[in-house]
Amino acid sequence: MSRLVTNEGFRPRVLFLINDLRMGGVERSFVNCVNHLRHVRPAVVLIDPAAGSLAGELSAELELFSLHNRDSK
């Protein structure tokens, strides 16, 4: 007999890292994919947040983070 413990309401967070969301085929597919994930909580990290014409099409339910370039001294 299995003693598998499940938490019905638990959805693991999955981090997606993408350079930017400029208009393109891969970027469009990425936005469609993360917008329709239901069994996980997707979080999107943009490396270049300034280049994101498709960022506005991400679901409001998604967590969105950005990495800013910093000048090294």
C-alpha positions in Angstrom: 0.0 0.0 0.0 1.4 3.4 -1.0 1.6 6.2 1.5 1.8 9.0 -1.1 1.0 12.3 0.5 -0.5 14.8 -1.8 -1.4 18.4 -1.3 -4.3 19.0 -3.8 -3.9 22.8 -3.7 -0.1 22.8 -4.2 1.3 24.1 -7.5 5.1 24.2 -7.7 6.7 27.3 -9.0 8.6 26.9 -12.3 11.1 29.6 -13.4 11.4 30.5 -17.1 14.4 32.5 -18.2 14.2 34.3 -21.6 16.4 37.0 -23.1 13.6 39.2 -24.2 10.0 39.2 -25.6 10.6 41.0 -28.9 8.0 40.0 -31.5 9.0 36.6 -33.0 7.8 33.1 -33.5 9.6 31.6 -30.5 8.7 34.4 -28.2 5.0 34.2 -29.3 5.0 30.4 -28.6 6.7 31.1 -25.2 4.0 33.6 -24.2 1.2 31.2 -25.3 2.8 28.3 -23.4 3.3 30.1 -20.1 -0.2 31.7 -20.3 -1.8 28.3 -20.4 0.1 26.4 -17.7 -2.4 25.3 -15.0 -0.6 22.7 -12.9 2.4 25.0 -12.0 2.9 28.6 -11.0 5.1 30.0 -13.8 7.5 32.8 -13.0 9.1 34.6 -16.0 12.5 36.3 -15.8 13.5 38.7 -18.7 17.2 39.4 -19.1 16.5 42.4 -21.3 13.3 43.9 -20.0 13.4 46.9 -22.4 13.0 44.7 -25.4 9.6 43.3 -24.7 6.8 44.0 -27.1 5.0 40.8 -26.1 5.4 41.3 -22.4 2.0 43.0 -22.2 0.4 39.7 -23.5 1.6 37.7 -20.5 -1.2 36.7 -18.1 -1.6 39.0 -15.1 -1.5 35.9 -12.9 2.2 35.3 -13.8 5.1 36.6 -11.8 7.4 38.7 -14.0 10.9 39.6 -13.0 13.7 41.4 -14.9 17.4 41.5 -14.7 19.0 44.9 -15.3 22.4 45.4 -16.8 24.8 46.9 -14.3 28.0 48.7 -15.1 30.9 47.0 -13.5 33.5 49.3 -12.0 
